Amino acid sequence: MLTDENKAIVLQFYKAFDGRQMEQALELLAPNFIARMAGMPKPLNGEEFKQFGMSFYLAFSQGEHVFDEVLVAGDKVDISKIVTLCGKR
């Protein structure tokens, strides 16, 4: 059951993020949240991930996440996604 809940939380996070409901999205992050992202030199803790996400949010106001795959194993969720980035003109 935990795996289904974790998957749902991740999808809720990105739905809120794409819907520009940042407070709602950020409330879904666990206190011990860690993000491992391709191209990043080290994993990001919750605060670092918030800062990283906000930079994208502010730069690409019409960005959208589309998921190819969501893999869950226990308390870990791995996502494969396409991000469409559109900024203000």
C-alpha positions in Angstrom: 0.0 0.0 0.0 2.9 2.4 0.8 4.1 2.2 -2.8 0.7 3.3 -4.2 0.5 6.2 -1.6 4.0 7.4 -2.5 3.2 7.3 -6.3 0.1 9.3 -5.6 1.9 11.9 -3.6 4.5 12.4 -6.3 1.8 12.8 -9.0 -0.1 15.2 -6.7 3.1 17.3 -6.2 3.6 17.7 -9.9 -0.1 18.4 -10.6 -0.1 21.2 -8.0 3.3 22.5 -9.3 2.0 22.6 -12.9 -1.3 24.2 -11.6 0.8 27.0 -10.0 -0.3 25.9 -6.5 3.2 26.1 -5.0 2.3 26.0 -1.3 0.2 22.9 -1.9 3.0 21.2 -3.8 5.7 22.0 -1.3 3.5 20.8 1.6 3.7 17.3 0.1 7.4 17.0 0.5 8.5 14.7 3.4 10.8 16.2 6.0 13.5 13.7 4.9 12.9 14.3 1.1 15.9 13.8 -1.2 15.9 14.5 -4.9 18.5 12.8 -7.2 18.4 14.4 -10.6 20.3 13.7 -13.7 22.9 16.4 -14.3 23.0 17.6 -10.7 26.4 17.2 -8.9 24.7 16.0 -5.7 21.3 15.0 -4.3 19.1 17.9 -3.2 17.5 18.1 0.2 14.0 19.6 0.5 15.1 23.2 0.8 17.5 22.9 -2.2 14.8 21.2 -4.2 12.3 24.0 -3.4 14.9 26.6 -4.6 15.6 24.7 -7.7 11.9 24.2 -8.5 11.1 27.9 -7.8 13.8 28.9 -10.3 12.0 26.9 -13.0 8.6 28.0 -11.8 9.6 31.7 -12.1 11.5 31.3 -15.4 9.0 29.1 -17.2 5.5 30.2 -16.1 3.7 27.8 -18.4 5.9 24.7 -17.9 4.3 21.3 -17.8 5.4 17.8 -16.7 4.3 14.7 -18.7 5.3 11.3 -17.2 6.6 8.4 -19.3 7.1 6.2 -16.3 6.6 6.3 -12.5 8.5 3.5 -10.7 8.0 2.9 -7.0 9.9 0.6 -4.6 9.1 1.1 -1.0 9.7 4.7 0.0 11.5 5.6 -3.3 9.8 6.9 -6.4 11.7 7.2 -9.7 10.1 9.2 -12.5 10.9 9.5 -16.2 9.3 12.6 -17.5 9.2 15.1 -20.3 9.1 18.8 -19.2 7.7 21.3 -21.6 9.1 24.7 -20.8 7.4 27.9 -21.9 8.3 31.3 -20.5 6.7 34.7 -20.5 7.0 36.8 -23.6 
